[in-house]
Amino acid sequence: MSDPGEFFHAEMTLRQKLWQINWGLVVIICATAVIGFAVLYSAANGSIYPWAARQMVRFSAGLAIMFTVALIDTRVWLRYAYLIYLGALALLAYVDVFGAVGRGAQRWIDLGAFNLQPSEVMKVALVLALARCFHAIRFEEIGRIRYLVWPLALVAAPAALVFRQPDLGTATMLVLAGGAMFFMAGVRFWKFGAVIAGALAMIPVAWHFLRDYQKQRILTFFDPESDPMGAGYHIIQSKIALGSGGIFGKGFLQGTQSHLNFVPEKQTDFVFTLLAEEFGIIGGLFLLALYLMLLIYGFAIAMRSRNQFGRLLAVGVTVTFFLYVFINIAMVMGLLPVVGVPLPLVSYGGTSMLTLLFGFGLLMGVYIHRDIGVDRSADAETL
Amino acid sequence: MYRDRSRYKMFTRRALMLSGGQAVLLSALATRMYYLQVIESARYQVLAEENRINLRLLLPSRGRIVDRFGVELAVNEKSYRVVIVSEQTKDVEETLDKLGAIISLSDYERRRVRHEIKRRRGFFPITVRENLVWEEVAKIEVNAPDLPGVMIDVGQSRRYPHAAAAAHLLGYVAAVSEAELTGEPLLALPEFRVGKDGIEKVHDLRLRGKAGASEVEVNAIGRAIRELARREGQPGDEVVLSIDMALQKFAYDRLGDESASVVVMDVHSGEVLALVSTPSFDPNAFTKGITTAYWRELTANLRAPLTNKAVTGQYAPGSAIKMVVALAALEGGILTPDHKVFCKGYIQLGNARFHCWKKHGHGHTDMYKGIQQSCDVFFYDVARRTGVDRIAAMAERFGLGQLLDIGLPGERRGLIPTRDWKLANKGVPWQLGETLIAGIGQGFVLSTPLQLAVMAARLANGGRAVKPTLVRSVRRAGEGKTADTGAEPPDFPEIKIGKASLEFITGAMNAVTNTPRGTAYRARIKEPGMAMAGKTGTSQVRRISMSERQSGLIKNKQKPWIERDHAVFVGFAPVHDPRYAVAVVVEHGGGGSKVAAPIARDVLLETQRRDPSGVSGPQRFARG
């Protein structure tokens, strides 16, 4: 690149854009998804039904969405960022009022074909909205607290709604992803320190708002053996399955703990357990390596983008993706309490797959449009 | 563009920090993975196997108990129960309706089944009814297509084909009690039964066999997925008894309603051929869990149906001990058979008067007559001259007052008193009057029917210390068809009694039954070659007071049952070549000659007709 001050202001043709698609990223995404198909095939005792087949269909649809999103000009996402955010917020409010009650939490909207989880949509919408928000704030202004009120509200509103569902995992993810974007936007360190101190002080109050089963999960996390047949069961069984996999694993389709249903939710949140039981630490580290490459791509793309919106968007998507990976794997290994966070691209589940691929679409879009100059005002049609 | 440049620098810096933080967290995950899957892997592999593999014990079948001819005394019988597997039927209620039409289920049973179904997983078989008769099983099998989820489960239960006749001997099995749990996993199985009495108890460990095991892979909710390995158990050993069940049954029937016991044994080998105690109980009732009503009936009965009187009942032998007293005198060189005593119906010792059973006395009485007619005055005199310690020493040589180790629970020792014994146990010196009483088998003297049979056997076999045995062999199931006869009986030591003395005594016993004045003449065996010799005994349960004697003796029949005398008889047959010894004790039966002797006669006659030792026993003791 020549001078970072010079922007490439011309419109790109579709052909130019296709040329710019980051195929390496696509290959890693596909490889990860294929691991997912294999594990789901095993989870069904060697059958593509009921999970693997549907997952393939969803992934294909997701890929199409990813490419579409990637090819749409970054400025379009900038323009509609708040609108998308408001839409997602409305959906969240809707499930809060009318949402189908499933598993003790109001999380889904039944669309007939599939259940839509607005909290998943919000993960991307919040990243878009925050990226636009910080994009509009000048570098000097970031130091002033009054400029932080608006973005804080952007995070707080959905986090509160999701927390009310109650979905502790997603609420935490929204807050952490938002925090990462604040950090990248240049908010001073001491402010983070103050917020963290404040949050710690709030823990007793927050505890009061938790549902009994959530409290139980957190207590169980600290001492799973206290209730081996009850709340601690999932963590213990998951660790047994993982540990018994050893270095090389029990072999594809040979996992006993998962197949005999000792491991709960083996096709969704605990899918990593099945992978690690059958393929051992080799399989687990391989998947971790794929995730690591995706994260490196994410940061690399963020660094390459020459507009603040793109950078923040790329970092937001990458951090969200990281949070999925970390929370899920740490949870199944007993490092974090059990919260409902799927393993990205591998766990069976429609909405998270679409959310993630939508996010990767945005990431690729940032790369494709990395040299596009974007005005501070999204509405400025000076381009 | 300055601002953007510094912003970009800051962005780059912070991106490095953020990605660095993420890298640290990811390495934490990798470390955790290493900890779980490499360092702790062995432990988790064990836990995983424990999770997955369920060891199920396979019940071994309990060993049979058979008599000397291979007749089954305790066997295992297939028992059928009907179970329902709720997940295999669409409508449990409808299936229960249909099943109820076949074996008529009560409301209570249906409620219990419904309750169990709710409590258990769908694949778990719920017992609807146990111990089905074959007809019910057949009906259910025929209707199987209409009864989805209904199955017949086959188990084993202990059965005693002869029920009460050998109940005390065999004992019974029942569910394991809390106190019997030793940690042995077999004992924890609900279907497992242990021996609670008799041979079943004494030989329980051999009869049990060894449990097999089946390693079953189970899933998280306990459903068996497949069998991984199976180790067959070993059935329990078979116990062969010396009993002749037909004789046992005969004796049992002969005793009828009496509270009595009979022991028949081979005088040479010591093999017990019959060991009966009445009244008895049905051991089959314990196998399936005894009902409270039946248990109450058994325990409330004054005649103690649960007690094996043959080995645990202790009675004053009465006159049946007189041979031992006579031998003590003869062998001690105190007296000769010619010793004479004049019996006027009583003997005076200081202020006390000791009566003969015959009010007006036997007149001049020698030892032969004393045994033949059971003169008490004669034996008061013999006992007084001989002394209680000599009598006790002789009694012990005949097996009285000691454990004979027949191998049945609760065998009692009886009691043969001595001077030392009295001083040690009662704290007062021995009285001469007590010697007199002991001389006619009363007072402190106690013996079990088994001991009396052994005494008779030792008199009959020429003075060998034969010991009673009940078990011929314990062998692996399926080995050998019937009891083999190859084993030589043990060579019992002599008890060192002079031949002349012994022949004199057995001759006098012959006179008891086979001479017109003998006390058991009316109960003699008339069949040629089968004649029996013996001795009657009548043991008082309570002392007869002076006032009672003066006002005339009360007839035994008029007393309440519990106060009536015990009737005792010991004997052997055939007289010319003794082979079988018998002892009969009828509690509160009255006179030995009237009640016990006829029973002994019938039993000995049947024994000789069947000749169980002759059929299968060694012939080496046959003498010309």
Interface residues (C-beta under 8 A of the other chain):
Chain A: P4 G5 R138 F139 E140 A180 F183 M184 G186 Q237 K239 I240 A241 L242 G243 S244 G245 G246 I247 T256 Q257 H259 L260 N261 F262 A276 G280 I281 G284 L285 L288 Y291 L292 L295 I296 F299 A302 M303 Q308 R311 V315 V319 F322 V325 F326 I329 A330 M333 L335
Chain B: M1 R3 D4 R5 S6 R7 Y8 M10 F11 T12 R14 A15 L18 S19 Q22 A23 L25 L26 A28 L29 A30 R32 M33 Y34 L36 Q37 V38 E40 S41 R43 Y44 Q45 L47 A48 N51 R52 E217 V218 N219 A220 I221 I225
